Amino acid sequence: MRKFFIFVFSVFLFMSASSAVEADFSQEEGLVLEIFHELLEAVGGDSEKVNITILDISLPGAGFWGNCLEEKTGEFKNGSVTISSGMIGINAKAKMEFPYVTWFTLAHELAHWKLIPVGATCDDLSDILENPEKSRAFELEADREAVRILKKAGLDGKKVAEKALLVFCEEIGKCLEKENSTHPSFTARLANILSVD
């Protein structure tokens, strides 16, 4: 569980929020759950194997953990997607006509779930997240897969992903121009998304 929080925290750091994003948590929760289940259906997922948690905190962030075998206990950990109300609230703050950020963020986190190889251990997943080169590659692949998932859900995946990334950049107040320990640069992510067939 410690590694899950490390991952979520690293995503929060990536967002580099300069100001808190306010969201009406109760009003948005139903929409988020609806989007999550629509995307889960698009990837052929099962709500028994992956769930969602919405954190009522103003800091924008999201993360994923699970879909792996805990070697010490022999227990399989189901997938868990986490998104904050601050992340959800970016749509309203940007006065967006469509919740691009929520759609892309949830598709990206579900892409992580889908990309974990069958039989992977939680230590394997931790190794990816704790190795900067592997983590950045995993993020780029999740971005590409998110575009495909959005398309399966009937949306223009590139458009949704591009708008979401541009809003991250504008509303959070800082684009990540250089890669960090977990994520590629903003320009690398945008080019990566636009290259998806």
C-alpha positions as CSV (number, residue, x, y, z in Angstrom):
1,M,0.0,0.0,0.0
2,R,2.9,2.4,0.7
3,K,3.9,2.2,-3.0
4,F,0.4,3.1,-4.1
5,F,0.6,6.3,-2.1
6,I,4.1,7.0,-3.5
7,F,2.6,6.7,-7.0
8,V,-0.4,8.9,-6.3
9,F,1.9,11.5,-4.6
10,S,4.3,11.5,-7.5
11,V,1.3,12.2,-9.8
12,F,0.3,15.1,-7.6
13,L,3.9,16.4,-7.8
14,F,3.7,16.1,-11.6
15,M,0.7,18.4,-11.6
16,S,2.7,21.1,-9.7
17,A,-0.4,22.9,-8.6
18,S,0.1,26.5,-8.0
19,S,-3.4,27.0,-6.6
20,A,-6.0,24.7,-5.3
21,V,-8.8,23.9,-7.7
22,E,-12.2,23.9,-6.1
23,A,-14.9,21.4,-7.1
24,D,-18.4,20.7,-6.0
25,F,-17.6,17.2,-4.9
26,S,-21.2,15.9,-4.5
27,Q,-22.4,17.3,-7.8
28,E,-19.5,15.8,-9.8
29,E,-19.3,12.4,-8.2
30,G,-22.2,10.9,-10.2
31,L,-20.7,12.1,-13.5
32,V,-17.3,10.7,-12.6
33,L,-18.8,7.3,-11.8
34,E,-20.7,7.2,-15.0
35,I,-17.6,8.1,-17.1
36,F,-15.6,5.5,-15.2
37,H,-18.1,2.7,-15.9
38,E,-18.5,3.7,-19.5
39,L,-14.7,3.6,-20.0
40,L,-14.5,0.3,-18.1
41,E,-17.0,-1.2,-20.4
42,A,-15.1,0.1,-23.4
43,V,-12.0,-1.8,-22.3
44,G,-14.0,-4.9,-21.4
45,G,-13.2,-4.5,-17.7
46,D,-15.0,-5.8,-14.8
47,S,-15.9,-3.6,-11.8
48,E,-15.1,-6.7,-9.6
49,K,-11.5,-6.4,-10.8
50,V,-11.0,-2.6,-10.8
51,N,-12.7,0.0,-8.7
52,I,-12.6,3.8,-8.3
53,T,-12.1,6.0,-5.3
54,I,-12.9,9.8,-5.5
55,L,-10.9,11.7,-2.9
56,D,-12.5,14.9,-1.7
57,I,-9.3,17.0,-1.7
58,S,-8.6,20.2,-3.7
59,L,-5.2,19.2,-5.0
60,P,-5.4,17.9,-8.6
61,G,-4.2,14.3,-8.8
62,A,-4.9,10.7,-9.8
63,G,-3.3,7.4,-9.6
64,F,-3.5,3.6,-10.0
65,W,-2.4,0.6,-8.1
66,G,-3.1,-3.1,-8.2
67,N,-3.9,-5.8,-10.8
68,C,-1.0,-7.7,-9.4
69,L,0.0,-10.6,-7.2
70,E,1.3,-9.8,-3.7
71,E,4.1,-12.4,-3.5
72,K,4.4,-12.4,0.3
73,T,0.8,-13.3,0.9
74,G,-0.1,-14.9,-2.4
75,E,-3.1,-12.6,-2.6
76,F,-4.2,-11.0,-5.9
77,K,-4.7,-7.2,-5.6
78,N,-7.5,-5.9,-7.7
79,G,-7.0,-2.6,-9.5
80,S,-7.8,0.7,-7.9
81,V,-8.1,4.0,-9.7
82,T,-8.0,7.2,-7.5
83,I,-9.0,10.7,-8.7
84,S,-9.3,13.8,-6.6
85,S,-12.1,16.3,-6.6
86,G,-9.4,18.9,-7.5
87,M,-8.7,17.1,-10.7
88,I,-12.4,16.8,-11.5
89,G,-12.8,20.5,-10.7
90,I,-10.4,21.6,-13.4
91,N,-13.1,21.1,-16.0
92,A,-15.3,23.7,-14.3
93,K,-12.4,26.1,-13.5
94,A,-11.5,26.1,-17.2
95,K,-15.2,26.6,-18.2
96,M,-15.0,23.6,-20.4
97,E,-18.1,22.6,-22.4
98,F,-17.1,18.9,-22.0
99,P,-15.2,17.2,-19.1
100,Y,-12.1,16.5,-21.1
101,V,-9.9,16.3,-18.1
102,T,-12.1,13.7,-16.3
103,W,-12.4,11.5,-19.4
104,F,-8.7,11.5,-20.2
105,T,-7.6,11.1,-16.6
106,L,-9.8,8.1,-16.0
107,A,-8.9,6.6,-19.4
108,H,-5.2,7.1,-18.6
109,E,-5.5,5.4,-15.2
110,L,-7.6,2.5,-16.7
111,A,-4.9,2.2,-19.3
112,H,-2.4,1.5,-16.6
113,W,-4.7,-1.3,-15.3
114,K,-5.0,-2.8,-18.8
115,L,-1.3,-2.6,-19.5
116,I,-0.1,-4.6,-16.5
117,P,0.9,-8.0,-17.8
118,V,-1.1,-11.1,-16.7
119,G,0.8,-12.7,-13.8
120,A,2.7,-9.5,-12.8
121,T,3.6,-9.2,-9.2
122,C,3.1,-6.1,-7.1
123,D,6.9,-6.0,-6.9
124,D,7.1,-5.9,-10.7
125,L,4.8,-2.9,-10.7
126,S,6.8,-1.2,-8.0
127,D,9.9,-1.7,-10.0
128,I,8.4,0.1,-12.9
129,L,7.2,3.0,-10.8
130,E,10.4,3.4,-8.9
131,N,12.6,3.3,-12.0
132,P,12.4,6.7,-13.7
133,E,13.1,5.5,-17.2
134,K,10.5,2.6,-16.9
135,S,8.0,4.9,-15.2
136,R,8.2,7.5,-17.9
137,A,7.8,4.8,-20.6
138,F,4.8,3.4,-18.7
139,E,3.2,6.8,-18.6
140,L,3.7,7.3,-22.4
141,E,2.2,3.9,-23.1
142,A,-0.8,4.7,-20.8
143,D,-1.3,8.0,-22.7
144,R,-1.4,6.1,-26.0
145,E,-3.7,3.4,-24.6
146,A,-6.0,6.1,-23.1
147,V,-6.5,7.6,-26.6
148,R,-7.5,4.1,-27.9
149,I,-9.8,3.5,-24.9
150,L,-11.5,6.9,-25.5
151,K,-12.0,6.0,-29.2
152,K,-13.6,2.7,-28.1
153,A,-16.0,4.7,-25.9
154,G,-17.1,6.6,-29.0
155,L,-15.0,9.8,-28.5
156,D,-12.3,11.4,-30.6
157,G,-9.5,10.1,-28.3
158,K,-6.8,12.4,-29.6
159,K,-8.9,15.5,-29.2
160,V,-10.0,14.6,-25.7
161,A,-6.4,13.8,-24.6
162,E,-4.9,16.9,-26.3
163,K,-7.5,19.2,-24.7
164,A,-7.0,17.6,-21.3
165,L,-3.2,18.1,-21.5
166,L,-3.5,21.7,-22.6
167,V,-5.9,22.4,-19.8
168,F,-3.5,20.8,-17.3
169,C,-0.9,23.1,-18.6
170,E,-3.1,26.3,-18.5
171,E,-5.1,25.8,-15.4
172,I,-2.5,24.3,-13.1
173,G,-0.3,27.1,-14.1
174,K,2.9,25.2,-15.1
175,C,3.8,22.9,-17.9
176,L,6.3,20.3,-17.1
177,E,8.9,21.1,-19.8
178,K,11.4,18.6,-18.5
179,E,10.8,15.1,-17.5
180,N,10.7,14.2,-13.9
181,S,11.2,11.0,-12.0
182,T,7.8,9.6,-12.9
183,H,6.5,11.5,-16.0
184,P,7.8,12.6,-19.4
185,S,7.7,16.3,-20.3
186,F,4.5,18.0,-21.4
187,T,5.8,18.3,-25.0
188,A,6.8,14.6,-25.1
189,R,3.3,13.6,-23.9
190,L,1.5,15.8,-26.3
191,A,3.6,14.6,-29.3
192,N,3.1,11.0,-28.1
193,I,-0.7,11.4,-28.0
194,L,-0.9,13.0,-31.4
195,S,1.2,10.1,-32.9
196,V,-1.4,7.5,-32.1
197,D,-3.0,5.8,-35.2
